[in-house]
């Protein structure tokens, strides 16, 4: 396990549906390449840090001069202020990203290791943002036309920056930064619980066997984190838009004129965006509440099915399907065949 990853008992790291299987020592040439990239990003960040104060000063001077003139602000001045504000914000964001990349890559160069992830690509994983970019690179054994190789995919990821370093031995084009998921392992006692199930119903061609088991400590921790994460981002987005809309409407209410840079069409679009954000927040809050209830129950439902032999009027016990586990309140699949569900090991986007 990399020094940059804190071990948590009962959990495993996943990326794009592939499981962490080990580490590899980077060669001196690879470490030098990473170090040079860190220096390049640091130089970009320093350049942005030198330019940004002048942009902010120019923005403040423009606003001060516009306020000192006892006349309505011209559309050209308002447009200039908006342009300076936009450029300053974008440059500030770029500076933050460049400095972050420089720090993370320098850490990777010092540590000199790459984490190895392996796994077969399930068609249900193709919505994962990392897999989409890797498919376009042509380095995955599963082609864009759906042709597959029986071999497992193999990724190398730098632990400090989460940068995809190699894909099946080849270097991807561009910078592909992935997101690592820490997922609770299916506990060993789950296999035992899957063998002690009750028959729920008998249909013409199938038997359904159902049972339950307790969630492990690691699974409880993951489920609590999922419930918390579901609320965080939608809340921040909705809150930001609400504050923005409130400021625009408040200005219009006090001064009797639309806020600068916010004609009626822009205000209407802002209202629509805020409504969409609030609807998304409500959906996320509902799912988060369901996860909280699942956490309070502390168990999953296990189901297995068996084909029915019409000639012998008996189920083929040796042909039970792999166990599938579901959260009882949210009704979301939790695991299948002793492996975490696809949505838990991938990042949609």
C-alpha positions as CSV (number, residue, x, y, z in Angstrom):
1,X,0.0,0.0,0.0
2,X,1.3,3.4,-0.9
3,X,2.4,5.7,1.9
4,X,-0.1,8.3,0.6
5,X,-3.0,6.0,1.2
6,X,-4.1,5.3,4.7
7,X,-5.1,1.7,5.2
8,X,-8.6,1.0,6.4
9,X,-9.5,-2.5,7.5
10,X,-12.0,-4.2,5.4
11,X,-11.7,-1.8,2.4
12,X,-10.0,-1.9,-1.0
13,X,-9.2,0.9,-3.4
14,X,-10.9,0.9,-6.8
15,X,-10.6,3.0,-10.0
16,X,-12.9,2.7,-13.0
17,X,-14.2,-0.7,-11.7
18,X,-10.7,-2.1,-11.3
19,X,-9.3,-3.3,-8.0
20,X,-5.9,-2.4,-6.4
21,X,-3.6,-5.4,-6.7
22,X,-0.1,-4.0,-5.9
23,X,2.5,-1.4,-6.7
24,X,5.4,-1.0,-9.1
25,X,8.7,0.9,-8.6
26,X,9.1,3.7,-11.1
27,X,12.3,3.8,-13.2
28,X,14.7,6.8,-12.8
29,X,13.7,8.1,-16.2
30,X,10.0,8.0,-15.2
31,X,10.7,9.9,-12.0
32,X,12.7,12.5,-13.9
33,X,9.8,12.9,-16.3
34,X,7.4,13.4,-13.5
35,X,9.7,15.9,-11.7
36,X,10.1,17.9,-14.9
37,X,6.3,18.0,-15.3
38,X,6.0,19.3,-11.7
39,X,8.5,22.0,-12.4
40,X,6.6,23.1,-15.5
41,X,3.3,23.3,-13.6
42,X,5.0,25.2,-10.8
43,X,6.3,27.8,-13.3
44,X,2.8,28.2,-14.8
45,X,1.5,28.7,-11.3
46,X,4.1,31.3,-10.4
47,X,3.4,33.2,-13.7
48,X,-0.3,33.3,-12.9
49,X,0.5,34.5,-9.3
50,X,2.4,37.4,-10.8
51,X,-0.3,38.4,-13.2
52,X,-3.3,38.0,-11.0
53,X,-2.7,40.9,-8.6
54,X,-2.4,43.3,-11.5
55,X,-5.8,42.1,-12.9
56,X,-7.4,42.5,-9.5
57,X,-5.9,46.0,-9.1
58,X,-7.1,47.0,-12.6
59,X,-10.6,45.6,-11.7
60,X,-10.7,47.7,-8.5
61,X,-9.5,50.8,-10.2
62,X,-12.2,50.4,-12.9
63,X,-14.9,50.0,-10.4
64,X,-13.7,52.9,-8.3
65,X,-13.5,55.2,-11.3
66,X,-16.9,54.2,-12.5
67,X,-18.3,54.9,-9.0
68,X,-16.6,58.3,-8.8
69,X,-18.3,59.5,-12.1
70,X,-21.7,61.0,-11.3
71,X,-23.3,59.4,-14.3
72,X,-25.0,56.1,-15.2
73,X,-22.5,53.3,-15.9
74,X,-22.2,52.7,-19.6
75,X,-22.8,49.2,-21.0
76,X,-19.1,49.2,-22.3
77,X,-17.8,49.9,-18.8
78,X,-20.1,47.2,-17.3
79,X,-18.9,44.7,-19.9
80,X,-15.3,45.6,-19.2
81,X,-15.8,45.0,-15.4
82,X,-17.5,41.7,-16.2
83,X,-14.6,40.6,-18.5
84,X,-12.0,41.5,-15.9
85,X,-13.9,39.7,-13.2
86,X,-14.2,36.6,-15.4
87,X,-10.6,36.6,-16.5
88,X,-9.4,37.0,-12.9
89,X,-11.6,34.2,-11.7
90,X,-10.4,31.9,-14.5
91,X,-6.8,32.7,-13.9
92,X,-7.2,32.2,-10.1
93,X,-8.7,28.8,-10.7
94,X,-6.0,27.9,-13.2
95,X,-3.3,29.0,-10.7
96,X,-4.9,26.8,-8.0
97,X,-4.9,23.8,-10.4
98,X,-1.4,24.3,-11.6
99,X,0.1,24.7,-8.1
100,X,-1.9,21.7,-7.0
101,X,-0.6,19.6,-9.9
102,X,3.0,20.7,-9.2
103,X,2.7,19.7,-5.5
104,X,1.1,16.4,-6.3
105,X,3.5,15.4,-9.1
106,X,6.5,16.4,-6.9
107,X,5.2,14.0,-4.3
108,X,4.9,11.3,-6.9
109,X,8.5,11.9,-8.0
110,X,9.7,11.6,-4.4
111,X,7.8,8.5,-3.6
112,X,8.7,6.8,-6.9
113,X,5.8,4.3,-7.0
114,X,2.8,3.6,-9.2
115,X,-0.3,1.7,-7.9
116,X,-1.5,-1.2,-10.0
117,X,-5.2,-1.8,-10.7
118,X,-6.6,-4.7,-12.6
119,X,-10.1,-5.9,-13.6
120,X,-12.3,-6.8,-16.5
121,X,-14.4,-4.0,-18.0
122,X,-18.1,-4.7,-17.4
123,X,-20.4,-3.1,-20.0
124,X,-22.3,-1.4,-17.2
125,X,-19.1,0.4,-16.2
126,X,-18.8,2.3,-19.5
127,X,-20.5,5.4,-18.0
128,X,-17.4,5.9,-15.9
129,X,-15.6,9.1,-16.8
130,X,-12.1,7.6,-16.7
131,X,-13.1,4.6,-18.9
132,X,-14.7,6.9,-21.5
133,X,-11.4,8.7,-21.9
134,X,-9.4,5.6,-21.9
135,X,-11.6,4.0,-24.6
136,X,-10.9,7.0,-26.8
137,X,-7.2,6.6,-26.3
138,X,-7.4,3.1,-27.8
139,X,-5.3,1.5,-25.1
140,X,-8.1,-0.6,-23.5
141,X,-8.4,-4.2,-24.7
142,X,-12.1,-3.6,-25.1
143,X,-12.4,-1.6,-28.3
144,X,-14.8,1.2,-29.0
145,X,-16.8,-1.3,-31.2
146,X,-17.4,-3.6,-28.2
147,X,-14.8,-6.3,-29.2
148,X,-13.3,-7.6,-26.1
149,X,-10.1,-9.5,-25.1
150,X,-10.4,-12.1,-22.4
151,X,-7.5,-10.5,-20.5
152,X,-8.1,-8.2,-17.6
153,X,-7.4,-4.5,-18.1
154,X,-4.4,-3.1,-16.1
155,X,-4.0,0.5,-15.0
156,X,-1.0,2.2,-13.3
157,X,-2.0,5.3,-11.3
158,X,0.3,7.7,-9.5
159,X,-0.9,7.9,-5.9
160,X,-0.2,11.6,-5.2
161,X,-1.9,13.1,-8.3
162,X,-4.3,10.2,-9.2
163,X,-2.8,10.5,-12.7
164,X,-3.2,7.5,-15.0
165,X,0.4,6.7,-15.8
166,X,0.1,3.6,-18.0
167,X,-2.8,1.5,-19.5
168,X,-1.9,-2.1,-20.3
169,X,1.7,-1.0,-20.6
170,X,1.1,2.0,-22.9
171,X,1.1,5.7,-22.0
172,X,-2.1,7.5,-22.6
173,X,-2.2,10.8,-24.5
174,X,-2.8,13.9,-22.4
175,X,-3.4,14.1,-18.7
176,X,-6.1,11.7,-17.4
177,X,-6.8,12.3,-13.7
178,X,-9.0,9.6,-12.2
179,X,-10.9,9.4,-8.9
180,X,-10.0,6.7,-6.5
181,X,-12.9,5.0,-4.6
182,X,-12.4,3.3,-1.3
183,X,-15.0,0.6,-1.2
184,X,-15.8,-1.8,1.6
185,X,-15.1,-5.5,0.8
186,X,-17.9,-8.0,0.9
187,X,-17.2,-9.7,4.3
188,X,-16.3,-13.4,4.4
189,X,-19.5,-14.3,6.4
190,X,-21.6,-13.1,3.4
191,X,-20.8,-16.3,1.5
192,X,-22.0,-18.3,4.5
193,X,-25.2,-16.3,4.7
194,X,-25.8,-16.8,1.0
195,X,-26.0,-20.6,1.6
196,X,-28.8,-20.3,4.2
197,X,-31.7,-18.8,2.4
198,X,-35.5,-19.3,2.5
199,X,-37.6,-20.0,-0.5
200,X,-39.8,-16.9,-1.1
201,X,-41.9,-18.0,-4.0
202,X,-42.2,-20.7,-6.7
203,X,-43.0,-19.7,-10.3
204,X,-43.4,-21.9,-13.3
205,X,-39.7,-21.9,-14.2
206,X,-37.9,-20.4,-11.3
207,X,-37.4,-20.5,-7.5
208,X,-36.4,-17.4,-5.5
209,X,-34.4,-17.8,-2.4
210,X,-34.1,-14.9,0.0
211,X,-32.2,-14.1,3.2
212,X,-30.4,-11.3,4.9
213,X,-27.1,-10.5,6.7
214,X,-25.7,-7.7,8.8
215,X,-23.5,-5.0,7.3
216,X,-19.9,-5.1,8.3
217,X,-18.3,-2.1,10.1
218,X,-16.5,-1.1,6.9
219,X,-19.8,-1.3,4.9
220,X,-21.5,0.9,7.5
221,X,-18.7,3.4,7.2
222,X,-19.0,3.5,3.4
223,X,-22.8,3.8,3.5
224,X,-22.6,6.7,5.9
225,X,-20.1,8.4,3.7
226,X,-22.3,7.9,0.6
227,X,-25.3,9.5,2.4
228,X,-23.2,12.5,3.5
229,X,-21.6,12.9,0.0
230,X,-25.0,12.9,-1.7
231,X,-25.9,16.0,0.2
232,X,-22.7,18.0,0.0
233,X,-22.2,19.0,-3.6
234,X,-26.0,19.6,-4.5
235,X,-26.3,21.7,-1.3
236,X,-23.3,23.9,-2.2
237,X,-24.5,24.4,-5.8
238,X,-28.1,25.2,-4.7
239,X,-26.9,27.5,-2.0
240,X,-24.6,29.4,-4.3
241,X,-27.3,29.9,-6.9
242,X,-29.8,31.0,-4.3
243,X,-27.4,33.6,-2.9
244,X,-26.7,34.9,-6.4
245,X,-30.4,35.0,-7.3
246,X,-31.3,36.6,-4.0
247,X,-28.7,39.4,-4.6
248,X,-30.0,40.0,-8.1
249,X,-33.6,40.2,-7.0
250,X,-32.7,42.3,-3.9
251,X,-30.9,44.8,-6.0
252,X,-33.8,45.1,-8.4
253,X,-36.2,45.5,-5.5
254,X,-34.2,48.2,-3.8
255,X,-33.2,50.3,-6.9
256,X,-36.2,49.5,-9.1
257,X,-33.9,48.6,-12.0
258,X,-32.3,45.2,-13.0
259,X,-28.9,44.5,-11.5
260,X,-25.9,45.4,-13.7
261,X,-25.2,42.6,-16.1
262,X,-28.5,40.9,-15.4
263,X,-31.2,41.9,-17.9
264,X,-34.6,40.1,-17.6
265,X,-33.5,37.2,-19.8
266,X,-30.4,36.5,-17.7
267,X,-32.5,36.7,-14.5
268,X,-35.0,34.3,-16.0
269,X,-32.2,31.8,-16.9
270,X,-30.8,32.2,-13.4
271,X,-34.2,31.4,-11.9
272,X,-34.5,28.3,-14.1
273,X,-31.0,27.1,-13.1
274,X,-31.8,27.7,-9.4
275,X,-35.0,25.6,-9.8
276,X,-33.1,22.8,-11.4
277,X,-30.5,22.9,-8.7
278,X,-33.2,22.8,-6.0
279,X,-34.9,19.8,-7.7
280,X,-31.5,18.0,-7.8
281,X,-31.0,18.8,-4.2
282,X,-34.4,17.3,-3.3
283,X,-33.6,14.1,-5.2
284,X,-30.2,13.8,-3.5
285,X,-31.7,14.5,-0.1
286,X,-34.3,11.8,-0.7
287,X,-31.7,9.2,-1.7
288,X,-29.5,10.3,1.2
289,X,-32.4,9.8,3.6
290,X,-33.0,6.3,2.2
291,X,-29.3,5.4,2.7
292,X,-29.6,6.7,6.3
293,X,-32.6,4.4,6.9
294,X,-30.6,1.5,5.4
295,X,-27.7,2.4,7.8
296,X,-30.1,2.3,10.7
297,X,-31.4,-1.1,9.7
298,X,-27.8,-2.3,9.3
299,X,-28.5,-5.2,6.9
300,X,-28.8,-6.2,3.3
301,X,-31.3,-8.6,1.6
302,X,-29.8,-11.6,-0.2
303,X,-31.5,-13.1,-3.2
304,X,-30.6,-16.1,-5.4
305,X,-32.7,-17.9,-8.1
306,X,-32.7,-21.5,-9.4
307,X,-34.1,-22.9,-12.6
308,X,-36.9,-25.3,-12.2
309,X,-36.8,-28.8,-13.7
310,X,-40.3,-29.5,-15.0
311,X,-39.6,-33.3,-15.5
312,X,-38.5,-33.9,-12.0
313,X,-40.6,-31.1,-10.4
314,X,-37.6,-30.0,-8.4
315,X,-35.2,-27.1,-8.6
316,X,-31.7,-27.6,-9.9
317,X,-30.0,-26.8,-6.6
318,X,-26.5,-26.9,-8.3
319,X,-27.5,-24.1,-10.6
320,X,-28.3,-21.4,-8.1
321,X,-27.5,-18.0,-9.5
322,X,-24.7,-15.9,-7.9
323,X,-26.0,-14.1,-4.7
324,X,-27.2,-10.5,-5.2
325,X,-27.5,-8.2,-2.2
326,X,-29.8,-5.2,-2.0
327,X,-30.2,-2.4,0.5
328,X,-33.8,-2.8,1.8
329,X,-35.0,0.8,1.9
330,X,-33.3,2.3,-1.2
331,X,-33.6,-1.0,-3.1
332,X,-30.2,-0.4,-4.6
333,X,-27.9,-3.4,-5.5
334,X,-25.1,-3.5,-2.9
335,X,-23.1,-6.5,-4.3
336,X,-23.2,-9.3,-6.8
337,X,-21.3,-12.6,-6.7
338,X,-19.1,-11.4,-3.8
339,X,-18.1,-8.2,-5.6
340,X,-19.2,-4.7,-4.8
341,X,-21.9,-3.4,-7.2
342,X,-20.7,-1.5,-10.2
343,X,-21.9,1.9,-9.1
344,X,-19.8,1.7,-6.0
345,X,-16.5,1.1,-7.8
346,X,-16.9,3.7,-10.6
347,X,-17.5,7.4,-10.9
348,X,-20.4,8.5,-13.1
349,X,-19.9,11.7,-15.0
